[in-house]
Amino acid sequence: MSKRKGWVLALAALFGATAHGSSVPSSQTQVIKIATWNLEWLLSPKAFKSLKANCAPDDASARGELRRLPCDVASRLERSSRDFSVLARYARELDADVVALQETDGADAARLVFPGYEFCFTDRKHVQNTGFAVRRGIAFRCGPDARALALGDRLRRGKELTLFPGESREIRLLSVHLKSGCSSEPLTAADRACHDLARQAPILQAWIEAQGRSGRRFIVLGDFNRDLLSEEAQRTRRDRDQSFWAQIDTANPAQAGLRNAASGQVFRNCVPGQGYRAYIDNIVLSRPLAAAMIPGSFARLTYRAADARHARLSDHCPVSIRLDTGREASPAD
């Protein structure tokens, strides 16, 4: 290679990393962008067409070994090629290196939104799966399904992923989609949704504490279906058995202590007019890894009003952060 060509390539890598934080292979940059996005019943058009004629009544229980669409989803969420094109445009705008995905049938559906990525998904037959899209060129290893979170496969499993396996900057990630319907009520509430979420809390707590005992840097991210920031703020005013955040943030051991990446951030709805008031899609980092989060990098990519009116997007939009993966926690961290 000539000196001039090498100089040009070096400049291109430098400016690409500065502008996007993720546009060059992981071997050339320590900074990566990590996001989470619930894509609301994302199936490939072929899979959707094959399932919509035999849809399940809306009150039917969701069993993990069955591939069925609820009839209300079959009637309102069949996406056209234009819908996928708009979603893919937002994925390009997001420009993340790693995206935790929820409500996605699997790689065939995800590839229509994230071409050029590689995928890890849970192995349920059900069409709602959790997983990851990883930009090609980034070293990763797919991990096991966190089956216990599914409570006998009635709910969604979690999915593990290891970034940079075997390197000093290795990170373990867990994509989750927890039980809906108990966003702010005490976990001790009598309804079924809060009962199920309360059962998921110690399972997730055990996973978190296991990572801490192993000395791993880790992230739990996805659709928690829970207002974790409010729980964190109210921690001293709510009994531990009522609070999901208090149950998972035990700091036992200290390396298992948690930081919500959205702490201190103003809430933004995905589109004007939505009635939500708090983040339920969260990126939760272990405290040693939180030191690697680039200040001011938390972001939510919202939809343009015209796109939301004319395309079937999702009732969630992505949140993201940037990490300097080579940065180690200092004793003060």
N, C-alpha and C positions, 0 to 999 in steps of 0.2 A: 504494500500500500504506500502511495506517495505521502510525503509530509503534508502537502496541501490537502489531500483527501482526508487524511487523519484529522487535521485541524478542523475541517468542515464538519465531519461527523461528531467530533467532540463538542463543537458549538451547538449543533442541532440537539444533541442529548441534553446539554445544559439548559438551553432555552425551552425545550420540551418539558423538562422536569419542573422548571420554574413556572411555566404557564399553566400546566395542568396537574402536576404532582403525581401523574400516573401514566404518562404517555410513553415511557420507556421501560424496557424490561426490568424486573426486580433486581437483576444483577448490577444495574447501573444507577439505581436510586434507592435510598433508604426510606423515602417518603411514599406512603401508599394511602389511598382513599378507600374507606370502608363505609358501606351503606346498608340499610335494610329497607325492604319494600314488600308490602303485601299487595299482590296483584289481582285480588278478588276473582276467584274462580277462573283462573287462566288455564284454558285447555286449547290445544290445537284445533283448528276448524274441523278437521277430520274426526277427531275424538268427540268433539261436541255434537256433531251431526249424528254420530253412531249412538249417542246416549240420550239425546233429547226425546226421542219417541217413547222411551220406557222410563220416564222420569219418576222420581219418588214423591209421594205426597209430602207436603211441607212439614207435617208433624211426624214423619217417619224418623226413627232413630238412625244416626249416622254410624254404620258399622264399617270398621276398617278393612274388612275383607271384601267389601262390595264396591263396584264401580257404578255409582248411580248419581244423577244430578237431581237436586230438588226441583220440583216443577216450576217454582217461581224463578229460579235461576235459568232454567231451560227457556222460559218465555221472555226474559228480559236481557240476558247477558251473552247472546250469541254474537261474537265479534267478527267483523268483516276484515278484509285485508287492509282497508283504510284504518280501522281501529288499531290493528297491530302496527301499522306504519307509524301512527302517532305515538303509541307507547314506545316504539323503538327510537323515535326522535328524542323522547324524554330520557331514555336510557343513555343515548349519546350525550345529551346535555349533562346528565348526572356524571358521566365519565368516571365511574368508580372502578377500582381494581378488584374489589371483592364486594358482592352484594348478597346479603342474606335474603332469601325469598320465602314467602308464605303464600298459601292458597294457589299453588302452582302444580299442575298435573305431573310435571317432570321435564326432562331435557327437551323433548320434542316441542313443548309449548314455550319453554324459556328461550330456546334458540331463536324463536321468531321475534323476541324482544331484545335479546343479547347475542347477536351473531358475533362470532369471533371469541366467544368465551367457552370455558369448560365448566362442567356441572357435577354437583353431588346432590342427590336427593334421597329422602327417606324411601323405604321400600314398601310402603303401604299400597294396596290395590286401589284404595279410595282415591278420588281425584284431587283432594286437598292434601298436598305434601309440602313439607318444609325442606329447605336446602340452600345451596349456594351457587352463584355464578362467579367464576374466577377468570380474570383476564389471562389469555394465553401468554406464556412467558414467565408467569409467577409460579414459583415452586409451592406445591401443596400436596396434601394427602387426605383423601376422603376418610372420615372416621365412621364409627358405628352409629346406628340410630339410637337415640335416647328413648327407648321403648317405654320405660316406666312412666314417662310423662303422659302417655296416651291413656293411662288407666284402663288397661285391657283392650286397647285399640278402639275405644269409643271416641277418643279425642286425637289430636295431632301429636305425632312423635316429634322429638327434637332431632337435629342432625349435627354431628360433630365434623369439624374440619381443622386440619393443622396447616398453618402457613409456615413456610421456610423450615420444613422438618429437618432436624439434625443440625440446624444453624444456631448460633448464639442468640439470634433474634427470634427464635421460634415462638409462635403464638397459637394457642388453642382457642377455637371459636365454637359456639353452640348457637344455632339458629332455632328459635322457639316460636310457637304460636299457641298461646295458652287459652284456657277456657274463657269464652266471652260471657257477658251478662252480669259481671260483678266488678265494674270499673272503679267504684269508690265506696261501696258498702263494706261494712266490717266482714271479714272472712267468716265470722261466727253467725252471719245472717242465715235464716232458715231455708232460703231458696236453694234449688239444686245447683245453680251456676256457682254460687259462692262456696257451696260444699265441695264441688269438684275443684275449684281453684285452690281452696284450702288444702286439699289432698296433694295438689301439684307442688305447693310451696316447699315442703320438706324434701321432696324428690330433687327439686332444683337446688335447694340448700346443700344437699349431700354432694351433688356434682360440683358445686362451687368450692366447698370445703376440701374435696378431694384434689382439685386443681391447686389450691393453696398449699396443701400438705406436700404436694409433689414439686412445689417451687415453680410452677408454670405461670407465665403471663397469659391472661385469658380475657375473653369477651363473651358475654351473653347478649344476644341482640335479636330483635324481631318484634312480633306483635304480642305484647304482654297482656293486652286487653285490660290494662290496669293503670291508673294514674299514680305512677310511682313517685313523682316529684311532690305531690301533695302529701303522700304518706310519709315521705322523708321529712317534710316540714313539720308534720304533726306527730312525729315519732314519740315525743315525750308525753303526748296527750292521749295516746291510744295504746291499749294493752297489746303486747307482742302477738298474742294469738289472733288479734283482729287485723293485723297489718301484714300484708305480703312483703313489703320492703324490709320490715324489721326481722322477718323470718329468714330472708335470704342474705341480709347484710349482717352477719354475725361477727365478722373479723376474727374467725376462729379456724385456722391461725390468722395472724395479722395479714399475711399475703392474700387471704381470701376476702379482705375488706373491699368494698365496692365504691365506685363513683359513677353516677349517671351523667353521661356526656351532655345531657340537656340542662343540667343544673345552671340556674341563672339566666336561661334563655327565654325570650318572649315567645309565647305560643302563636303559631300561624296556622290557620286552616288551609286545606289543600286548594280550595276555591272559595271565592267570596260567597257568603250566604250559608255555608255549612254551620251547623249548630254546635260543633264540638268546642270544648273549652280547655282541653289538656292533651298532652302527648300520651298515647298508649303504645306507639311504636318507639322503642327505646334501644339505645346502645349503652350497655352497662359494662364498665371496664374494671378489672382488678386494679387495686391502688398502685401496685408497682408499674403496671402498664399505663395508668392514667398520666404518669409523668411524661409519657411519650406523645400525648395528644397535643397537637399544635394549637396554641391559644387562638381563639377566634375562628376555628375551622368548623365548628358545628354549623350545619345548614339544613334547611328543609327546602327541597325543590318543589314548588307549587305549580299547579296547572293554570294555563291561560283560560280565561272564562269561555272563550269561543271553542276551545278544544273540549272543555268539559261539557259544553252544550251539545256538540255535534259528534263526539266520539265516545265510545264505551271505554273509559279508562279504568279507574279503580276508585273505590271510596277511601283509599289510603294513598299517600304520596311519600316518596323516599326521604329519609333523614340520613345524614352522613357526617363523618369526621375525617380528619387527616392525622396520620400517625407518623412520627419519625421513629421507625422501627429499630434503629440502631441505638436509640437513646436509652440508657440504663437509669433506673431510679436511683437518686442520691439518698443518703441517710435521712435527709430532711423530708424527702417525699414519703 
